[in-house]
Structures are given as C-alpha cells and as structure tokens.
Amino acid sequence: MLFMVNIVVHLPGDWPREKVEQLASAETARGMQCIKEGKLRRIFRIVGQRANFSIWEAGSPEELHATLTSLPMHPYMDVSVTPIIKHSTTEAWEAAHGAMPPF
C-alpha cells in the first residue's frame, strides 16, 4: 500500500543548536534506512518550513504507524496520512511507454 504523508516538525525553540543538529542527524540516518528498506519512496521539502510531503510504502496502516513512530523526531511531529493508489494516467503511460520518467 502507498501512503502520502505530510509531516510538520515543531521543535522546542529553546534547544541548543547542538541538540537540534544531533536530532536532525539521527532523523536523516533513520530516513536513509527507511529508503534502503523500501519504505520511504520519495520525500519533498516544503519550502520555508520544517515540513515535508513524502510517499511511503507499507503492508498495512499499522506497519506505516510503526515506521513513522520509529523516526527520532516523531514526538515533535504533526503527521497526516492519506492512502493513495495509482492514477489512471500513470497506468496508461506505463502501458504505452513503460516506467514513468524519474524525477
């Protein structure tokens, strides 16, 4: 199953820079692991915000929940999840031309 996830991060404003950098580094490492595992398929930064839209793959909503709660920044996140399916235009493209062009 594919899911579009919107994540907005709200870190405490009084944290020392080192603590923020340490948490950001841990978050990046976990994100890279999720990419290698095939769970995080794409991620896009929202301009001017500590936020993103991302595409995740999981066998169930429960599996996605477990993955998202494993993110180091999860306690500071507002998360919105939308299940998604392939669009008919994508299916038509793939039937005519093969895989969609890369981003």
C-alpha positions in Angstrom: 0.0 0.0 0.0 1.2 3.5 -0.8 0.6 6.5 1.5 1.1 10.2 1.1 2.4 11.6 4.4 2.6 15.2 5.4 4.9 15.8 8.3 5.3 19.2 10.1 8.0 19.3 12.8 7.7 21.6 15.8 11.0 21.5 17.8 11.2 23.4 21.1 12.7 26.9 20.3 14.9 27.0 23.3 17.0 23.9 22.4 20.7 24.4 21.9 21.9 24.2 18.3 23.9 21.1 19.0 20.8 19.2 20.3 18.9 20.2 17.1 21.8 19.1 14.9 22.1 15.8 16.7 18.4 15.1 16.4 18.4 16.1 12.7 21.4 13.8 12.0 19.6 10.9 13.7 16.5 11.7 11.7 18.4 11.7 8.4 20.1 8.4 9.3 16.7 6.8 10.0 15.3 8.2 6.8 18.2 6.7 4.8 17.5 3.4 6.5 13.8 3.6 5.5 14.8 4.3 1.9 17.1 1.3 1.8 14.3 -0.8 3.3 11.9 0.3 0.5 9.6 2.1 3.0 10.3 5.7 2.1 9.8 6.0 -1.6 10.1 9.8 -2.1 10.4 12.9 0.1 10.0 16.5 -0.7 10.8 19.5 1.5 8.1 22.2 1.8 9.8 25.5 1.1 10.3 27.7 4.1 9.1 25.2 6.6 10.5 22.3 8.7 8.0 20.1 6.9 7.7 17.6 4.1 5.4 15.6 1.8 6.6 12.0 1.3 5.4 8.8 -0.3 5.7 5.7 1.9 5.1 2.0 1.2 3.8 -0.3 3.9 1.8 -3.6 4.0 -0.8 -2.0 6.3 -1.6 1.2 8.2 -0.3 -0.5 11.3 3.1 -1.1 9.6 3.3 2.5 8.5 2.4 3.7 12.0 5.3 1.6 13.4 7.7 3.0 10.9 6.7 6.6 11.4 6.8 6.3 15.2 10.4 5.0 14.8 11.5 8.3 13.5 13.6 10.2 16.1 11.6 13.4 15.5 8.3 11.7 15.8 7.5 13.2 19.3 7.7 16.7 17.7 5.7 15.9 14.5 2.2 16.6 13.3 1.5 13.8 10.8 -1.3 13.5 8.3 -1.6 10.3 6.3 -3.6 9.7 3.1 -3.8 6.3 1.4 -3.1 6.6 -2.3 -3.5 4.5 -5.4 -2.0 4.7 -8.9 -3.7 7.2 -11.2 -5.2 6.1 -14.5 -2.9 8.4 -16.4 0.1 6.7 -14.8 -1.3 3.3 -15.8 -1.9 4.5 -19.4 1.7 5.8 -19.6 3.2 2.6 -18.2 1.1 0.5 -20.7 2.3 2.6 -23.6 5.9 3.5 -22.5 7.0 1.5 -19.5 8.0 3.1 -16.2 7.3 6.7 -15.5 10.3 9.0 -16.1 12.4 9.6 -13.0 12.0 12.9 -11.0 
